[in-house]
């Protein structure tokens, strides 16, 4: 693959691969989990996801994603040029629905747009390049704060959305914003009783 040759290997994304077979042949891959019959159960990744490569075709570790985030911050211009970053990070279409799609978005986002493969947010006055995704048994979030020269990558292997609150909690801390209970763990405990 040209992606491996031109992006993965030069960026040091050593465990990044394509396809379910490559994922399952890795000794340390995280199995996806779904909640069924009152318990979490490991499942096999759905092969159909790999037929839509832009949506779910790449397998990557958090270390691989950290290297990708470093490039997105502009620190690997030998691989991802400033022109490519400018093009892909430029807001194109306003997406106001993003402002209300979760508690942290309602509480922190002032504006939201879509760029080329990225969401561009105004996070409490700070520009953020963002993307999230979910398939059966997996979720992922990446937020890049260019002005602060910092990024956050979160990957987890279950369908529960609760960890998404941790994303906003960490971003708030990085930006020195007043803390809010984005995780709402007390509500979760109450529901279980």
C-alpha positions in Angstrom: 0.0 0.0 0.0 1.2 3.5 -0.8 -0.3 4.6 2.6 2.1 2.3 4.4 5.1 3.4 2.3 4.4 7.1 2.3 2.7 7.7 5.7 2.8 4.7 8.2 6.5 3.8 7.9 7.9 7.3 7.7 5.8 8.4 10.7 6.8 5.4 12.8 3.3 4.0 12.8 4.8 0.5 13.1 1.7 -1.4 14.1 -0.7 0.3 11.7 -2.3 -2.1 9.2 -5.2 -2.6 6.9 -7.9 -5.3 7.1 -9.3 -7.7 9.7 -6.7 -10.5 9.0 -3.9 -8.1 9.8 -5.6 -6.9 12.9 -6.2 -10.4 14.2 -2.6 -11.5 13.4 -1.2 -8.9 15.8 -0.4 -10.4 19.2 -1.6 -7.4 21.2 -4.8 -6.4 19.4 -7.8 -5.3 21.5 -10.9 -7.4 20.9 -14.1 -5.5 20.4 -16.8 -5.9 23.1 -20.5 -5.6 23.1 -23.0 -5.7 26.0 -25.3 -8.7 25.7 -27.3 -10.6 28.2 -26.2 -8.3 31.1 -22.5 -8.8 30.4 -19.7 -7.6 28.1 -18.8 -10.1 25.5 -15.8 -10.2 23.1 -16.8 -10.4 19.5 -15.0 -10.8 16.2 -14.6 -7.5 14.2 -17.1 -7.2 11.4 -15.4 -7.8 8.0 -17.9 -5.4 6.3 -16.2 -2.4 8.0 -13.1 -3.1 5.9 -15.0 -2.6 2.7 -15.3 1.1 3.5 -11.6 2.0 4.0 -12.1 5.7 4.8 -14.5 4.8 7.6 -12.8 1.8 9.2 -10.1 0.4 7.0 -7.1 1.2 9.2 -6.0 -0.6 12.4 -3.8 1.6 14.6 -2.5 1.5 18.2 -2.7 4.6 20.4 1.1 5.0 19.8 0.5 5.0 16.1 -2.2 7.6 16.5 0.0 9.7 18.7 2.5 9.8 15.8 -0.3 10.7 13.4 -1.4 13.5 15.8 2.2 14.9 15.9 2.1 15.1 12.1 -1.3 16.8 12.2 0.3 19.4 14.6 2.7 20.2 11.8 5.8 18.5 13.3 6.3 16.2 10.4 6.2 18.5 7.4 8.5 16.0 5.6 5.5 13.6 5.5 2.4 15.9 5.8 3.1 19.3 4.3 1.9 22.6 5.7 -0.2 22.9 2.5 -2.0 19.6 3.1 -2.7 20.5 6.7 -4.1 23.9 5.7 -6.3 22.3 3.1 -7.6 19.5 5.3 -8.0 21.7 8.4 -9.9 24.5 6.6 -13.6 24.7 7.6 -15.9 24.1 4.7 -19.4 23.4 5.9 -21.1 24.6 9.1 -22.4 21.7 11.2 -24.5 23.2 13.9 -25.9 19.7 14.9 -22.5 19.1 16.4 -23.1 21.8 19.0 -25.8 19.7 20.7 -25.0 16.1 20.1 -23.5 15.4 23.6 -23.2 17.2 27.0 -19.7 18.3 26.5 -20.4 19.7 23.0 -23.4 21.6 24.4 -21.3 22.9 27.2 -18.1 23.8 25.4 -18.6 24.2 21.6 -19.3 27.7 20.2 -19.1 26.7 16.6 -18.6 23.6 14.4 -17.7 23.0 10.8 -16.7 20.1 8.6 -13.4 20.2 6.7 -11.8 17.4 4.6 -12.2 14.5 7.0 -12.0 16.6 10.1 -14.5 18.4 12.3 -13.3 21.9 13.2 -14.6 23.1 16.5 -14.4 26.3 18.5 -13.9 24.6 21.9 -14.5 27.4 24.5 -12.6 29.8 22.3 -9.9 27.4 21.3 -9.7 26.0 17.7 -9.9 22.2 17.7 -9.4 19.8 14.9 -11.5 16.7 15.8 -12.7 13.4 14.7 -14.5 10.5 16.3 -15.8 7.2 15.1 -17.5 4.1 16.3 -18.1 0.7 14.9 -19.5 -2.4 16.7 -17.2 -2.9 19.7 -14.9 0.0 19.2 -14.8 3.8 19.6 -12.2 6.4 18.9 -11.7 10.1 19.5 -8.9 12.5 18.4 -8.7 16.2 19.3 -5.9 18.5 18.1 -5.4 21.9 19.7 -3.1 23.6 17.2 -2.6 26.8 19.2 -1.6 24.8 22.3 0.5 22.4 20.3 -1.2 19.4 22.0 -3.4 16.5 20.9 -5.5 13.9 22.7 -6.2 10.4 21.3 -8.6 8.0 23.0 -9.3 4.5 21.8 -11.5 2.0 23.6 -12.9 -1.4 22.8 -16.5 -1.3 23.8 -19.6 0.5 22.6 -20.2 2.4 25.8 -20.1 6.2 25.3 -19.2 7.1 28.9 -15.5 7.3 28.2 -16.3 10.2 25.8 -16.8 12.3 28.9 -13.2 11.7 29.8 -12.2 13.3 26.5 -13.8 16.7 27.5 -12.5 16.3 31.1 -8.9 16.0 29.9 -9.2 18.8 27.3 -10.7 21.1 29.9 -7.8 20.3 32.2 -5.2 21.0 29.4 -6.9 24.3 28.6 -7.2 25.4 32.3 -11.0 25.5 32.0 -13.3 25.2 35.1 -14.0 21.5 35.7 -17.4 20.0 34.9 -18.7 16.5 35.5 -18.6 15.3 31.9 -18.4 11.7 32.9 -21.5 11.8 35.1 -20.5 8.6 36.8 -23.0 9.2 39.7 -25.9 9.0 37.2 -24.4 5.7 35.9 -24.2 4.2 39.4 -27.8 5.3 40.1 -29.1 3.6 36.9 -27.4 0.3 37.9 -29.2 0.2 41.3 
